[in-house]
Amino acid sequence: MSRGKQFLLAAVVLLVALFFWFDLGRFLSLAALKEHRQLLQAYYTSHAPAVLAAFIAVYIVQTALALPGAAVMSLAAGALFGTLTGTVCAVTAATIGAILSFLVTRYLAGDFVRGKFGDRLEGLNRELARRGLNYLLFLRLVPLFPFFLINLAAGITRLPLRTFVIGTFFGIIPGAFVYVNAGSSLAKIDSVSSIASPQLLASFALLGLFALLPALYSRFTGNR
């Protein structure tokens, strides 16, 4: 591993370690958000640009480092900025963070994985080059797949960056909207898990299936 990769890996590990060492996750909890909501709203009223910038920066770092608290960050976006502005901020920050995670993974592990498993991944890479957007939209829309694992898995393949950006940005909009909208009525939320009802999860799964249909149709007709 080159010195540059060693330095980057050490920096990532250090940041994650510091997060858990100082127990910063306590600030990314539903209880903490409810407790400090009025204070944050008051500060936002008088320092809107600074609060927006700080929120987006924290959300980007949280996503890029795969730290816990993404759902609470989306709730906070709704509680502080309202549904529309909050959704724009959450989707933008999460997309940027995902891109950073994707690029770091590709830089650190891409060559190693391709060198070790290149032949076995060749078929997958060809499929992703043709229909990667459909697969990525499916993974983003169906809430069964952890967000950070998709970033890491995509990074070690040859999925084009442009496809990753488009699929991530549009694929996370429905989920982000639901959580941000819920955050605008924060007092009614007792737990993060209560937001995603079975009916809502089924709706997302159906959206994911529609996104996957072109790829399934293409494979079906191509194999006939």
Contacts in CASP RR format, 6 or more apart in sequence:
PFRMAT RR
TARGET T0000
AUTHOR 0000-0000-0000
METHOD contacts of the structure
MODEL  1
MSRGKQFLLAAVVLLVALFFWFDLGRFLSLAALKEHRQLLQAYYTSHAPA
VLAAFIAVYIVQTALALPGAAVMSLAAGALFGTLTGTVCAVTAATIGAIL
SFLVTRYLAGDFVRGKFGDRLEGLNRELARRGLNYLLFLRLVPLFPFFLI
NLAAGITRLPLRTFVIGTFFGIIPGAFVYVNAGSSLAKIDSVSSIASPQL
LASFALLGLFALLPALYSRFTGNR
1 9 0 8 1.000
1 108 0 8 1.000
5 107 0 8 1.000
5 108 0 8 1.000
8 104 0 8 1.000
8 107 0 8 1.000
8 108 0 8 1.000
9 108 0 8 1.000
12 65 0 8 1.000
12 104 0 8 1.000
15 61 0 8 1.000
15 65 0 8 1.000
16 65 0 8 1.000
16 67 0 8 1.000
18 24 0 8 1.000
19 25 0 8 1.000
19 65 0 8 1.000
19 67 0 8 1.000
25 67 0 8 1.000
25 68 0 8 1.000
25 69 0 8 1.000
26 32 0 8 1.000
28 62 0 8 1.000
28 67 0 8 1.000
28 68 0 8 1.000
28 69 0 8 1.000
28 72 0 8 1.000
28 73 0 8 1.000
29 69 0 8 1.000
29 72 0 8 1.000
30 72 0 8 1.000
30 75 0 8 1.000
30 189 0 8 1.000
30 191 0 8 1.000
30 192 0 8 1.000
33 72 0 8 1.000
33 75 0 8 1.000
33 76 0 8 1.000
33 79 0 8 1.000
33 186 0 8 1.000
34 186 0 8 1.000
34 187 0 8 1.000
37 79 0 8 1.000
37 80 0 8 1.000
37 186 0 8 1.000
40 51 0 8 1.000
40 76 0 8 1.000
40 79 0 8 1.000
40 80 0 8 1.000
41 79 0 8 1.000
41 80 0 8 1.000
43 51 0 8 1.000
44 51 0 8 1.000
44 52 0 8 1.000
44 80 0 8 1.000
44 81 0 8 1.000
51 80 0 8 1.000
52 81 0 8 1.000
52 89 0 8 1.000
55 73 0 8 1.000
55 76 0 8 1.000
55 77 0 8 1.000
55 80 0 8 1.000
55 81 0 8 1.000
55 89 0 8 1.000
55 93 0 8 1.000
56 89 0 8 1.000
56 92 0 8 1.000
56 93 0 8 1.000
56 96 0 8 1.000
58 73 0 8 1.000
59 73 0 8 1.000
59 77 0 8 1.000
59 89 0 8 1.000
59 90 0 8 1.000
59 93 0 8 1.000
59 94 0 8 1.000
59 97 0 8 1.000
60 93 0 8 1.000
60 96 0 8 1.000
60 97 0 8 1.000
60 100 0 8 1.000
61 67 0 8 1.000
61 97 0 8 1.000
62 69 0 8 1.000
62 70 0 8 1.000
62 73 0 8 1.000
63 70 0 8 1.000
63 93 0 8 1.000
63 94 0 8 1.000
63 96 0 8 1.000
63 97 0 8 1.000
63 98 0 8 1.000
63 100 0 8 1.000
63 101 0 8 1.000
63 147 0 8 1.000
63 148 0 8 1.000
64 96 0 8 1.000
64 97 0 8 1.000
64 98 0 8 1.000
64 100 0 8 1.000
64 101 0 8 1.000
64 104 0 8 1.000
65 101 0 8 1.000
66 101 0 8 1.000
66 148 0 8 1.000
66 151 0 8 1.000
66 152 0 8 1.000
70 94 0 8 1.000
70 147 0 8 1.000
71 179 0 8 1.000
71 192 0 8 1.000
71 195 0 8 1.000
72 192 0 8 1.000
73 90 0 8 1.000
73 93 0 8 1.000
74 90 0 8 1.000
74 176 0 8 1.000
74 179 0 8 1.000
74 180 0 8 1.000
74 183 0 8 1.000
75 179 0 8 1.000
75 180 0 8 1.000
75 182 0 8 1.000
75 183 0 8 1.000
75 186 0 8 1.000
75 189 0 8 1.000
75 192 0 8 1.000
76 183 0 8 1.000
77 85 0 8 1.000
77 86 0 8 1.000
77 87 0 8 1.000
77 89 0 8 1.000
77 90 0 8 1.000
77 180 0 8 1.000
77 183 0 8 1.000
78 86 0 8 1.000
78 87 0 8 1.000
78 90 0 8 1.000
78 180 0 8 1.000
78 181 0 8 1.000
78 182 0 8 1.000
78 183 0 8 1.000
78 184 0 8 1.000
78 186 0 8 1.000
79 183 0 8 1.000
79 184 0 8 1.000
79 186 0 8 1.000
80 86 0 8 1.000
81 89 0 8 1.000
82 180 0 8 1.000
82 184 0 8 1.000
83 177 0 8 1.000
83 180 0 8 1.000
83 181 0 8 1.000
83 184 0 8 1.000
86 180 0 8 1.000
87 173 0 8 1.000
87 176 0 8 1.000
87 177 0 8 1.000
87 180 0 8 1.000
87 181 0 8 1.000
90 176 0 8 1.000
90 179 0 8 1.000
90 180 0 8 1.000
91 169 0 8 1.000
91 172 0 8 1.000
91 173 0 8 1.000
91 176 0 8 1.000
94 147 0 8 1.000
94 168 0 8 1.000
94 172 0 8 1.000
94 176 0 8 1.000
95 165 0 8 1.000
95 168 0 8 1.000
95 169 0 8 1.000
95 172 0 8 1.000
98 147 0 8 1.000
98 151 0 8 1.000
98 164 0 8 1.000
98 168 0 8 1.000
99 161 0 8 1.000
99 164 0 8 1.000
99 165 0 8 1.000
99 168 0 8 1.000
101 148 0 8 1.000
101 151 0 8 1.000
101 152 0 8 1.000
102 151 0 8 1.000
102 154 0 8 1.000
102 155 0 8 1.000
102 161 0 8 1.000
102 164 0 8 1.000
103 155 0 8 1.000
103 161 0 8 1.000
105 151 0 8 1.000
105 152 0 8 1.000
105 154 0 8 1.000
105 155 0 8 1.000
105 156 0 8 1.000
106 155 0 8 1.000
106 156 0 8 1.000
109 155 0 8 1.000
109 156 0 8 1.000
110 155 0 8 1.000
110 156 0 8 1.000
113 121 0 8 1.000
113 156 0 8 1.000
114 121 0 8 1.000
114 156 0 8 1.000
114 158 0 8 1.000
121 157 0 8 1.000
124 157 0 8 1.000
125 157 0 8 1.000
125 158 0 8 1.000
125 159 0 8 1.000
127 135 0 8 1.000
128 135 0 8 1.000
128 157 0 8 1.000
128 158 0 8 1.000
128 159 0 8 1.000
128 163 0 8 1.000
129 158 0 8 1.000
129 159 0 8 1.000
129 160 0 8 1.000
130 218 0 8 1.000
131 214 0 8 1.000
131 215 0 8 1.000
131 218 0 8 1.000
132 159 0 8 1.000
132 163 0 8 1.000
132 215 0 8 1.000
133 163 0 8 1.000
133 166 0 8 1.000
133 167 0 8 1.000
134 211 0 8 1.000
134 212 0 8 1.000
134 213 0 8 1.000
134 214 0 8 1.000
134 215 0 8 1.000
135 212 0 8 1.000
135 215 0 8 1.000
136 150 0 8 1.000
136 154 0 8 1.000
136 159 0 8 1.000
136 163 0 8 1.000
136 164 0 8 1.000
136 167 0 8 1.000
136 168 0 8 1.000
136 171 0 8 1.000
137 167 0 8 1.000
137 170 0 8 1.000
137 171 0 8 1.000
137 208 0 8 1.000
137 211 0 8 1.000
137 212 0 8 1.000
138 208 0 8 1.000
138 209 0 8 1.000
138 211 0 8 1.000
138 212 0 8 1.000
139 145 0 8 1.000
139 150 0 8 1.000
140 150 0 8 1.000
140 167 0 8 1.000
140 168 0 8 1.000
140 170 0 8 1.000
140 171 0 8 1.000
140 172 0 8 1.000
141 171 0 8 1.000
141 174 0 8 1.000
141 204 0 8 1.000
141 205 0 8 1.000
141 207 0 8 1.000
141 208 0 8 1.000
141 211 0 8 1.000
142 204 0 8 1.000
142 205 0 8 1.000
142 208 0 8 1.000
143 175 0 8 1.000
143 196 0 8 1.000
143 201 0 8 1.000
143 204 0 8 1.000
144 205 0 8 1.000
147 172 0 8 1.000
154 164 0 8 1.000
155 164 0 8 1.000
171 211 0 8 1.000
174 204 0 8 1.000
174 207 0 8 1.000
175 204 0 8 1.000
178 195 0 8 1.000
178 196 0 8 1.000
178 200 0 8 1.000
179 195 0 8 1.000
182 189 0 8 1.000
182 195 0 8 1.000
183 189 0 8 1.000
189 195 0 8 1.000
END
